[in-house]
Amino acid sequence: MPLAAPSNTRPPRDAHRIDEAALARWLAENVEGCKGGGTATARQFAGGQSNPTYWIGFEGGEAGEQQLVLRKKPPGELLPSAHAVEREYRIMRALASTDVPVPPALALCEDKSIIGTPFFVMRYVPGRIFWDPRLPEVSAPAERRAIYAEYIRALAALHRVDYVAVGLGDYGKIGGFVERQVQRWSKQYEASRTGEVPSMDALMAWLAKNVPARDETTLVHGDYRIDNMIFAPEGQKAQALAIIDWELSTLGHPVSDLAYTCMVYHLALPGRGSLADIDFAATGIPSQDEFVEEYCRLTGRAYIDNWPYFVAFGIFRLAAIAQGVYKRSLQGNASSESAHMYGAAVGLLSDMGCKIAGIRVGG
């Protein structure tokens, strides 16, 4: 009986089909357990990952049946630094020796001739992915709290890693991360500006003038959300088994990572629920204050400096992204049919950012 693919996979889209026979030959030569030859079946994971991701069922070889995950660059012309699966592979290999939960990364292929683009292969980790931060599929408040405890623990573990000791001392620039990010997203916003949004102008100016003096550098994930985690299957003790989607990882300021994670307490990110109006005591989910307090305990901090600044910056970044999507919709080349709705989001987000930062807009 052939291996059964996970329920959240489908046949690859036409543009993302891969040569299964070529992949099987490569796996037989490069991945332990696949040596001796066999057949590979590829199914694409559902979702909007910028790097196409596949479940690979390998049958044959020295270890018999193998379940793997393949993550590749998308087809077509790409910016030189975009979709860097090589970086994802590198950080996952480096973190394997730490207490940060990552899927075992097995092999990297930089030869485009195998399946059309570079890719890497990791071990498939069966478990639960929670797409809604309110965890509606979990009935017990105690279990929700335990899941969030693991969620916080894994982030703190990442920020405690000695990045030099694990060979990632050159994984990004050291220092000045926040200032560079403010400049980058301000330029992005200006390049896609379509009109005047007073709160956005005020927020952008305030962020540039008030960059926190205390600088820190750690490994940061860049997109740390609960749906980028794999947790133990239902019925087992709550445990974070793996952090996935390392595409935006770099060296940066740890509080920027934490604040991005906590934005769900203020707003609903695209395709996700929000924790803005839930009953924390009844659901078992920690409040933002409890989340940050536990993170501080695990990382040995007394408190977080300039917390409103980091949250406001995270919201500003989302507003700048929304503006770019909106401009593309006006030009007729946005990828989403609802892209025109992002124009209104820019003002709503920047208003929220100004409120959090205590910025008075206008007279």
C-alpha positions as CSV (number, residue, x, y, z in Angstrom):
1,M,0.0,0.0,0.0
2,P,1.5,3.4,-1.0
3,L,2.3,6.0,1.6
4,A,-0.7,8.2,2.4
5,A,-0.1,11.9,1.9
6,P,-1.2,14.4,4.7
7,S,-4.7,15.8,4.3
8,N,-3.4,19.4,3.8
9,T,-1.6,18.5,0.5
10,R,-2.8,18.4,-3.1
11,P,-1.4,17.5,-6.5
12,P,1.2,20.2,-7.4
13,R,-0.1,23.2,-9.4
14,D,1.0,23.1,-13.1
15,A,3.6,25.7,-12.7
16,H,5.0,23.9,-9.6
17,R,5.2,20.3,-10.9
18,I,8.5,18.6,-10.3
19,D,10.2,15.7,-12.0
20,E,9.6,12.9,-9.5
21,A,12.0,10.5,-11.2
22,A,14.8,13.0,-11.2
23,L,14.1,13.8,-7.6
24,A,14.1,10.1,-6.6
25,R,17.5,9.6,-8.3
26,W,18.9,12.6,-6.4
27,L,17.5,11.4,-3.1
28,A,19.0,8.0,-3.6
29,E,22.4,9.6,-3.9
30,N,22.2,12.2,-1.2
31,V,19.8,11.3,1.6
32,E,20.4,8.6,4.2
33,G,17.6,6.1,4.2
34,C,16.9,6.6,0.5
35,K,20.1,5.0,-0.8
36,G,19.6,2.0,-2.9
37,G,17.0,3.7,-5.1
38,G,13.2,4.0,-5.0
39,T,10.3,6.0,-6.2
40,A,9.2,9.5,-5.1
41,T,5.7,10.9,-5.0
42,A,5.3,14.7,-4.6
43,R,2.2,16.5,-3.2
44,Q,2.1,20.2,-2.6
45,F,1.2,21.6,0.8
46,A,-1.8,23.9,0.7
47,G,-1.3,27.6,1.7
48,G,0.5,30.6,0.3
49,Q,4.1,29.9,1.0
50,S,6.4,32.0,-1.2
51,N,8.7,29.0,-1.4
52,P,6.7,26.1,-2.7
53,T,6.7,23.2,-0.2
54,Y,6.0,19.6,-0.9
55,W,5.4,16.3,1.0
56,I,7.6,13.6,-0.5
57,G,6.7,10.0,-0.1
58,F,9.8,7.9,-0.9
59,E,9.4,4.1,-1.2
60,G,12.3,1.8,-1.5
61,G,15.8,2.4,-0.5
62,E,17.7,1.0,2.5
63,A,15.3,2.3,5.1
64,G,12.1,1.5,3.3
65,E,9.3,4.1,3.4
66,Q,10.4,7.7,4.1
67,Q,8.3,10.8,4.6
68,L,10.1,13.9,3.7
69,V,9.4,17.6,3.0
70,L,11.0,19.5,0.1
71,R,11.1,23.3,0.0
72,K,12.2,25.0,-3.2
73,K,12.6,28.3,-4.9
74,P,9.6,29.2,-7.1
75,P,10.0,29.1,-10.9
76,G,10.9,32.1,-13.0
77,E,13.2,35.1,-12.6
78,L,13.9,36.0,-9.0
79,L,15.6,38.8,-7.1
80,P,19.1,37.7,-6.1
81,S,18.4,37.7,-2.3
82,A,14.8,36.5,-2.5
83,H,13.4,33.0,-1.7
84,A,16.8,32.0,-0.2
85,V,16.2,28.3,0.6
86,E,19.9,28.0,1.1
87,R,19.7,30.3,4.1
88,E,16.7,28.3,5.5
89,Y,18.7,25.1,5.2
90,R,21.7,26.7,6.8
91,I,20.0,28.0,9.9
92,M,18.0,24.8,10.5
93,R,21.2,22.8,10.3
94,A,22.9,25.2,12.8
95,L,19.9,25.1,15.2
96,A,19.8,21.3,15.3
97,S,22.4,21.3,18.0
98,T,20.4,23.7,20.2
99,D,17.1,23.5,22.1
100,V,15.2,25.4,19.4
101,P,12.8,22.9,17.8
102,V,13.4,22.6,14.0
103,P,12.7,19.8,11.5
104,P,15.9,17.8,10.8
105,A,17.3,19.3,7.6
106,L,18.8,16.5,5.5
107,A,20.3,17.7,2.3
108,L,20.6,20.8,0.1
109,C,20.6,20.8,-3.7
110,E,21.9,24.0,-5.4
111,D,21.9,22.4,-8.9
112,K,18.9,23.8,-10.8
113,S,19.0,21.0,-13.4
114,I,17.5,18.4,-11.0
115,I,14.0,19.8,-10.6
116,G,14.3,23.3,-12.0
117,T,15.4,25.4,-9.0
118,P,17.5,24.9,-5.9
119,F,15.8,23.0,-3.0
120,F,16.4,21.3,0.3
121,V,14.9,18.3,1.9
122,M,14.0,17.8,5.6
123,R,12.3,15.2,7.6
124,Y,8.5,15.3,7.7
125,V,7.3,16.2,11.2
126,P,3.7,15.0,11.8
127,G,1.7,17.1,14.2
128,R,-0.8,19.9,14.5
129,I,-0.7,23.4,13.0
130,F,-3.0,26.0,14.4
131,W,-4.1,28.5,11.8
132,D,-6.2,30.6,14.2
133,P,-4.4,32.0,17.3
134,R,-7.6,31.5,19.3
135,L,-7.1,27.7,19.0
136,P,-10.9,27.0,18.4
137,E,-10.2,23.3,17.8
138,V,-8.8,23.0,21.4
139,S,-11.5,22.7,24.0
140,A,-9.7,22.8,27.3
141,P,-8.3,26.2,28.6
142,A,-5.5,24.4,30.3
143,E,-4.4,22.8,27.0
144,R,-4.5,26.2,25.2
145,R,-2.4,27.7,28.0
146,A,0.1,24.8,27.7
147,I,0.3,25.3,23.9
148,Y,1.1,29.0,24.3
149,A,3.7,28.2,27.0
150,E,5.5,26.1,24.4
151,Y,5.0,28.8,21.8
152,I,6.7,31.4,24.0
153,R,9.4,28.9,25.2
154,A,10.5,28.2,21.6
155,L,10.9,31.9,20.8
156,A,12.9,32.6,23.9
157,A,15.1,29.6,23.1
158,L,15.8,31.1,19.6
159,H,16.8,34.4,21.1
160,R,19.1,32.8,23.6
161,V,21.2,31.0,21.0
162,D,24.8,32.0,20.8
163,Y,24.8,32.6,17.0
164,V,28.5,32.8,16.8
165,A,29.0,29.5,18.5
166,V,26.6,27.7,16.1
167,G,28.4,29.2,13.1
168,L,26.0,32.0,12.2
169,G,28.1,35.0,13.1
170,D,27.9,36.2,9.5
171,Y,24.1,35.4,9.1
172,G,23.3,39.1,9.0
173,K,24.6,42.6,10.0
174,I,25.3,43.0,13.7
175,G,23.7,46.1,15.3
176,G,21.5,48.9,13.8
177,F,18.7,46.5,12.8
178,V,15.8,48.7,13.9
179,E,17.1,51.8,12.2
180,R,17.8,50.0,9.0
181,Q,14.3,48.4,9.0
182,V,12.6,51.8,9.6
183,Q,14.6,53.3,6.7
184,R,13.8,50.3,4.5
185,W,10.0,50.3,5.0
186,S,9.8,54.1,4.8
187,K,11.4,53.9,1.4
188,Q,9.1,51.1,0.4
189,Y,6.1,53.2,1.5
190,E,7.3,56.3,-0.3
191,A,7.9,54.3,-3.5
192,S,4.3,53.0,-3.5
193,R,2.5,56.1,-2.1
194,T,-0.8,56.9,-3.8
195,G,-2.0,59.8,-1.7
196,E,-1.8,61.6,1.7
197,V,-2.3,59.6,4.9
198,P,-1.4,62.0,7.7
199,S,-1.2,59.3,10.4
200,M,1.2,57.3,8.2
201,D,3.4,60.4,7.7
202,A,3.4,61.1,11.5
203,L,4.2,57.5,12.4
204,M,7.0,57.3,9.9
205,A,8.6,60.5,11.2
206,W,8.2,59.5,14.8
207,L,9.8,56.1,14.3
208,A,12.8,57.6,12.5
209,K,13.3,60.1,15.4
210,N,12.9,57.7,18.3
211,V,14.9,54.7,17.4
212,P,15.7,53.0,20.8
213,A,19.2,53.7,22.1
214,R,19.6,50.2,23.5
215,D,20.7,47.9,20.7
216,E,20.7,44.1,20.7
217,T,21.5,41.4,18.2
218,T,20.2,37.8,18.3
219,L,18.9,35.4,15.7
220,V,15.4,36.4,14.7
221,H,12.8,34.3,12.8
222,G,11.2,37.3,11.1
223,D,7.7,35.7,10.8
224,Y,7.1,34.1,14.1
225,R,3.5,33.1,14.2
226,I,1.6,30.2,15.8
227,D,0.8,28.9,12.4
228,N,4.5,28.6,11.6
229,M,4.8,26.0,14.4
230,I,4.2,22.2,14.4
231,F,2.8,21.0,17.8
232,A,2.5,17.5,19.1
233,P,-0.5,15.5,17.8
234,E,-3.9,15.7,19.6
235,G,-4.0,13.6,22.7
236,Q,-0.3,14.0,23.5
237,K,1.3,16.5,25.9
238,A,1.5,20.0,24.5
239,Q,4.9,20.3,22.9
240,A,6.4,22.5,20.1
241,L,8.0,20.0,17.8
242,A,9.3,22.3,15.1
243,I,9.4,26.0,14.0
244,I,9.0,26.2,10.2
245,D,9.3,28.8,7.4
246,W,12.7,30.4,8.1
247,E,12.8,32.5,4.9
248,L,13.0,35.8,6.7
249,S,15.4,34.8,9.5
250,T,18.5,36.9,10.1
251,L,20.4,38.6,12.8
252,G,18.3,41.3,14.3
253,H,16.7,42.9,17.4
254,P,14.9,40.2,19.5
255,V,12.2,42.6,20.7
256,S,11.2,43.2,17.0
257,D,10.5,39.5,16.7
258,L,8.5,39.5,20.0
259,A,6.5,42.6,19.0
260,Y,5.7,41.1,15.6
261,T,4.4,38.0,17.4
262,C,2.3,40.1,19.7
263,M,0.6,42.1,17.0
264,V,-2.2,39.6,17.0
265,Y,-3.3,41.1,20.3
266,H,-4.0,44.3,18.5
267,L,-5.3,43.3,15.0
268,A,-6.1,40.5,12.7
269,L,-3.3,39.7,10.3
270,P,-4.4,38.6,6.8
271,G,-6.0,35.2,6.9
272,R,-5.8,34.9,10.7
273,G,-7.9,35.6,13.7
274,S,-7.2,38.2,16.4
275,L,-6.8,38.1,20.2
276,A,-7.9,41.7,20.5
277,D,-11.3,41.0,22.2
278,I,-11.1,37.5,23.7
279,D,-11.7,36.5,27.3
280,F,-8.2,35.4,28.4
281,A,-9.3,33.9,31.7
282,A,-12.0,31.8,30.0
283,T,-9.9,30.6,27.1
284,G,-6.7,30.0,28.9
285,I,-4.7,32.0,26.3
286,P,-2.3,34.4,28.0
287,S,-2.8,38.2,27.7
288,Q,-0.2,40.2,26.0
289,D,1.2,41.3,29.4
290,E,1.4,37.6,30.5
291,F,3.0,36.6,27.2
292,V,5.7,39.3,27.5
293,E,6.2,38.6,31.2
294,E,6.9,34.9,30.5
295,Y,9.2,35.8,27.6
296,C,11.1,38.1,30.0
297,R,11.4,35.3,32.6
298,L,12.8,32.8,30.1
299,T,15.3,35.3,28.6
300,G,16.4,36.8,32.0
301,R,15.0,40.3,31.4
302,A,13.6,42.5,34.0
303,Y,11.3,44.2,31.5
304,I,11.2,45.3,27.8
305,D,12.5,48.8,26.9
306,N,10.4,50.8,24.5
307,W,7.7,48.2,24.0
308,P,5.2,50.7,22.4
309,Y,7.9,51.6,19.8
310,F,8.4,48.0,18.7
311,V,4.7,47.3,18.4
312,A,4.1,50.6,16.5
313,F,6.9,49.7,14.2
314,G,5.5,46.3,13.5
315,I,2.1,47.9,12.6
316,F,3.9,50.5,10.4
317,R,5.6,47.7,8.5
318,L,2.3,46.0,7.8
319,A,0.8,49.4,6.7
320,A,3.7,49.8,4.3
321,I,3.2,46.3,2.9
322,A,-0.6,47.1,2.5
323,Q,0.2,50.2,0.6
324,G,2.4,48.3,-1.8
325,V,-0.4,45.8,-2.4
326,Y,-2.9,48.6,-3.0
327,K,-0.7,50.3,-5.5
328,R,-0.2,47.1,-7.5
329,S,-4.0,46.7,-7.5
330,L,-4.3,50.2,-9.1
331,Q,-1.7,49.1,-11.7
332,G,-3.7,46.0,-12.4
333,N,-0.9,43.5,-11.5
334,A,-1.8,42.5,-7.9
335,S,-1.9,38.8,-7.2
336,S,-5.1,39.0,-5.1
337,E,-8.5,40.0,-6.3
338,S,-9.2,41.8,-3.0
339,A,-6.0,43.9,-3.2
340,H,-8.0,47.1,-3.7
341,M,-9.3,46.8,-0.2
342,Y,-5.7,47.3,1.2
343,G,-5.9,51.0,0.5
344,A,-8.3,51.5,3.5
345,A,-6.1,49.3,5.7
346,V,-3.2,51.7,5.4
347,G,-5.0,54.5,7.3
348,L,-6.5,52.1,9.8
349,L,-3.2,50.5,10.6
350,S,-1.3,53.8,10.8
351,D,-4.0,55.3,13.1
352,M,-3.5,52.3,15.4
353,G,0.2,52.7,15.3
354,C,0.0,56.3,16.3
355,K,-2.4,55.5,19.1
356,I,0.0,52.9,20.5
357,A,3.0,55.2,20.2
358,G,1.1,58.1,21.8
359,I,1.5,60.3,18.7
360,R,-1.0,63.1,18.2
361,V,-1.8,63.6,14.5
362,G,-2.8,67.1,13.2
363,G,-3.8,70.1,15.2
